[in-house]
Amino acid sequence: MRIITFVFVFLISQMSLHAGEGMWLPLFLKQLNEAEMQSMGMKLTAEDIYSVNKGSLKDAIVHFGGFCTGEVISNQGLVLTNHHCGYGQIQSHSTLENNYLEDGFWAADKGKELSNPGLFVTFIVRIEDVSDAILKGTEGAANAKARQSIIDKNIDAAKKSMELGKFEDVLIRPFFEGNQYFMFTTQTFKDIRLVGAPPSSIGKFGADTDNWEWPRHTGDFALFRIYANKDNNPAEYSEDNIPYTPRHFLPVSLDGVAEDDFTMVFGFPGRTREYLPSFAVEQVVDVLNPAKIDIRTKALEIIDGAMREDAQVKIQYASKQARIANAWKKWIGESQGLQKTGALEKKRMLESEFLKRVNAKPEWKQKYGSLLNDFERLYKEVRPYALTRDYFNEIAGRNIELMRLVNALSRVAKADSMDEGLQGRVANYLENFYKDYRPEIDKKVFASLMEVYFNKVDGNYISDYAKERVEDAGKNYTDLAEKIYSKSIFTRGDELITMVKKDPDNAIKTIREDIAFQFGRGLSEAYYDSSEKEYTRINDELKELQRTYMKALMEVFPEQRFYPDANSTMRVTYGQVKGYEPRDGVRYQPVTYLDGVLEKYKPGDYEFDVPIKLRKLHAGKDYGQYADETGKVPVCFLGSNHTTGGNSGSPAIDAHGNLIGLNFDRVWEGTMSDLNYDASICRNIMVDVRYILFIVDKYAGATHLVEEMKLVRPKRFSKVNPKKGIPIPKEKLKLKKN
């Protein structure tokens, strides 16, 4: 009996949330999290974090471009985010003559800040639970399709009934696999200007080698500014716009961090799948991730080689290479982390206890008794289609640029003619595409990846036209690439753009008849007409089963707190500054220093070169007010916060509500936190805000930006004179704790 009791207690402890786990809706912090957060050291209340009645932390947080997070750090709309989040904008302003990727960019004043068409930031005004209204009438739905139809109608009705401000919009999103719905009232600003960015040798220091790794020494930050009209409301770009005055901005702490300090990360995490059954996780580790890793390894070898040989290619392919490498390395770490932490075994233990409880209660047994068997059957059935889907998406959809262009122009090829609007959009798209396209590089990627595709994908899912072209080339994929790229107008950008502008009807005909277009569309049509249909059919069943399983978990384990999976909506995660032990005999400290940048320094290496000015500042220990008590400049630190993609650029906030760092990555061993958070190795990586200020002030000489911020010493309960770096004595301030 004692052994059985021990096993049960161990199981429940594995299911219980660890400090740091969870991506919580700020709306419910008072009920679910406030007490725990305060027990970990937080000095704030839930109302300080999320309020609709007064300015709160949420009013300083923005969804940056719809793909990252940013935070307002001054009363003049100054926004801090990651260098890699602003990379596309920095690249778009870069030329060989003014290479802001290489040299950095710092606007001397507001008149020198650079506009970024298409870039926007979104604030959350309020969040509301609308589950009852959205799910009304779904209980009697005949099937998942009918249920979704009812939900869609209810969402439309809810949006139409909303009384919104002139500059407000509304989003309604599903949570807990569609068992709940929340509404987000938003305000979006579209005049966002680049203010400052360090050179890539700082902002991307370590590049791919250090990506997802610790110890880290990357100054991954960039500064933008929100502009508004004269009434402080959103407006399209205009020279008459003025800097935005926020409801709240984050003060910046110079006190730094120590191990076990409370940390909170506020942002817009993209996608997690924490409640998948063991059968799904097993398929990810054993089947899907290995295939995707192999594909991107081949593409990266070609692109990396070209970037090292040519400075122009390095500029053109910097953003593309980073995008490919980011997911590639993440999948490797995810698989290793899932295996290291016994994620499958934990899932199976949970499922065993779930079945035990379900079978002990007739009502649950009737509703949920077959769930796990159904999961096992459907994941076996979907496996070959899921694998084919990944091969198609990675090869024909993502990593061969020519195929991406084919997909982008497929709508044009179906048109009878181009009106002036479509003609302009197509020409603009092509000009942007060819600005950074090198067909000689893409041709090598095509040859390498098409060999994988034709050897790994069932021939029944490949078009006859494509198979004939392979046969014509004698199954030599280098020859296949040469024939397609030498004949296709898609590799002659100037010619295609001129045709679209001057003779659009002929352009449509030329696109349709092009060998690359016929090859690419043949692959797509054959795939979508066969494998994708089967994948969609089975996946729809799995989605409905997952919704039922999520509902069952919350019902069967009432003693547990459940947080919703990330879905690019505003969340709070909290933890502490923590080191970790990645393997036997190795203990990582939670803070890195500028000394470590110089230890990694490799002259001329695009990943580890260090600017001469930074080396001089280090040699002279010219650190200003940004060194810690040991006299060293902190660069990065670790926390146990549960983060994912989309949290890039999220603020790291201290116990008092001040900015202490900028989230930008996770450790490699813990990237599996999207599927299974484990407190022992899941760590997020943040740039220490003192390093950001040091670079802005001492390296870039942009002291005016530091003076714009509110610098504080919360551990000393005093403000700081930004010009002199001297704390103002507490007795001279009528100041409460921040």
CORQUI-V981094 format. One record per backbone hydrogen bond with DSSP energy under -0.5 kcal/mol. CO is the residue of the C=O (numbers start at 1). NH is the residue of the N-H. If there is no record, write none. Layout:
<<CO	NH> <CO	NH>>
This chain:
<<1	5> <2	6> <3	7> <4	8> <5	9> <6	10> <7	11> <8	12> <9	13> <10	14> <11	15> <12	16> <18	21> <20	642> <22	24> <24	572> <25	28> <26	29> <28	32> <29	33> <29	34> <33	37> <34	38> <35	39> <36	40> <37	42> <38	41> <45	48> <45	49> <46	50> <48	57> <49	58> <56	59> <57	60> <58	61> <59	248> <60	72> <62	64> <62	70> <63	65> <63	122> <64	67> <64	68> <68	64> <70	62> <71	80> <72	250> <74	77> <77	226> <78	73> <79	224> <80	71> <81	222> <82	86> <86	90> <87	91> <88	92> <89	93> <91	94> <98	95> <98	100> <99	103> <100	104> <101	200> <105	197> <109	112> <110	113> <114	194> <116	119> <120	65> <121	189> <122	63> <123	125> <123	187> <126	185> <128	130> <128	183> <130	134> <131	135> <132	136> <135	138> <138	141> <143	147> <144	148> <145	149> <146	150> <147	151> <148	152> <149	153> <150	154> <151	155> <152	156> <153	157> <154	158> <155	159> <156	160> <157	161> <158	162> <159	162> <162	164> <165	168> <167	188> <169	186> <171	184> <173	182> <175	178> <175	179> <175	180> <176	179> <180	175> <181	130> <181	131> <182	173> <183	128> <183	185> <184	171> <184	186> <185	125> <185	126> <186	169> <187	123> <189	121> <190	192> <191	227> <192	116> <193	225> <194	114> <195	107> <196	223> <197	105> <199	202> <199	203> <200	204> <202	205> <202	219> <204	207> <206	209> <206	210> <207	211> <210	213> <212	668> <218	220> <219	221> <221	198> <222	81> <223	195> <223	196> <224	79> <225	193> <226	244> <227	191> <228	242> <229	232> <233	229> <235	190> <238	241> <242	228> <244	246> <249	251> <251	253> <251	659> <252	712> <258	261> <261	577> <263	575> <264	653> <265	573> <266	651> <267	571> <269	568> <273	276> <277	280> <277	281> <278	282> <279	283> <280	284> <281	285> <282	286> <283	287> <283	288> <284	289> <287	291> <288	292> <289	293> <290	294> <291	295> <292	296> <293	297> <294	298> <295	299> <296	300> <297	301> <298	302> <299	303> <300	304> <301	305> <302	306> <303	307> <304	308> <305	309> <306	310> <310	314> <311	315> <312	316> <313	317> <314	318> <315	318> <317	321> <318	322> <319	323> <320	324> <321	325> <322	326> <323	327> <324	328> <325	329> <326	330> <327	331> <328	332> <329	333> <330	334> <331	335> <332	336> <333	337> <334	338> <335	339> <336	340> <337	341> <338	343> <339	342> <342	346> <343	347> <344	348> <345	349> <346	350> <347	351> <348	352> <349	353> <350	354> <351	355> <352	356> <353	357> <354	358> <355	359> <356	360> <358	361> <358	365> <361	364> <361	365> <362	366> <363	367> <364	368> <364	369> <365	369> <368	371> <370	374> <371	375> <372	376> <373	377> <374	378> <375	379> <376	380> <377	381> <378	382> <379	383> <382	386> <383	387> <384	388> <385	389> <386	390> <387	391> <388	392> <389	393> <390	394> <391	395> <392	396> <392	397> <393	398> <394	399> <395	400> <399	401> <400	404> <401	405> <402	406> <403	407> <404	408> <405	409> <407	410> <409	413> <410	414> <411	414> <411	415> <412	415> <417	419> <419	423> <420	424> <421	425> <422	426> <423	427> <424	428> <425	429> <426	430> <427	431> <428	432> <429	433> <430	434> <431	435> <432	436> <433	436> <434	437> <438	441> <438	442> <439	443> <440	444> <441	444> <441	445> <442	446> <443	447> <444	448> <445	449> <446	450> <447	451> <448	452> <449	453> <450	454> <451	455> <452	456> <453	457> <458	461> <459	462> <463	467> <464	468> <465	469> <466	470> <467	471> <468	472> <469	473> <470	475> <471	474> <473	476> <475	477> <476	480> <477	481> <478	482> <479	483> <480	484> <481	485> <482	486> <483	487> <484	488> <488	491> <489	492> <491	493> <492	496> <493	497> <494	498> <495	499> <496	500> <497	501> <498	502> <499	503> <503	507> <504	508> <505	509> <506	510> <507	511> <508	512> <509	513> <510	514> <511	514> <514	518> <515	519> <516	520> <517	521> <518	522> <519	523> <520	524> <521	525> <522	526> <523	527> <524	528> <525	529> <526	530> <527	530> <527	532> <530	534> <531	535> <532	536> <533	537> <534	538> <535	539> <536	540> <537	541> <538	542> <539	543> <540	544> <541	545> <542	546> <543	547> <544	548> <545	549> <546	550> <547	551> <548	552> <549	553> <550	554> <551	555> <552	556> <553	557> <557	560> <566	272> <571	267> <572	24> <573	265> <575	263> <576	640> <577	260> <580	582> <580	588> <583	586> <586	583> <588	580> <590	638> <592	635> <593	596> <593	597> <594	597> <594	598> <595	599> <596	600> <597	601> <602	605> <605	609> <607	206> <608	602> <611	615> <612	616> <613	617> <614	618> <615	619> <616	620> <617	622> <618	621> <621	623> <623	626> <628	631> <632	628> <632	634> <633	594> <635	688> <636	592> <637	686> <638	578> <639	684> <641	643> <644	647> <645	270> <646	268> <647	650> <648	69> <650	663> <651	266> <651	653> <652	660> <652	661> <653	264> <654	657> <655	43> <655	44> <658	654> <659	253> <660	689> <661	652> <662	687> <663	649> <665	685> <667	670> <668	671> <670	673> <671	674> <672	675> <672	676> <674	273> <678	681> <678	682> <680	581> <681	683> <683	667> <684	639> <685	664> <685	665> <686	637> <687	662> <688	691> <688	692> <689	693> <690	694> <691	695> <692	696> <693	697> <694	698> <694	699> <695	700> <696	702> <697	701> <701	703> <702	705> <702	706> <703	707> <704	708> <705	709> <706	709> <708	75> <709	711> <710	252> <711	720> <712	254> <713	716> <713	717> <713	718> <718	713> <719	728> <720	722> <721	725> <721	726> <725	727> <726	721> <727	729> <729	732> <730	733> <733	735>>
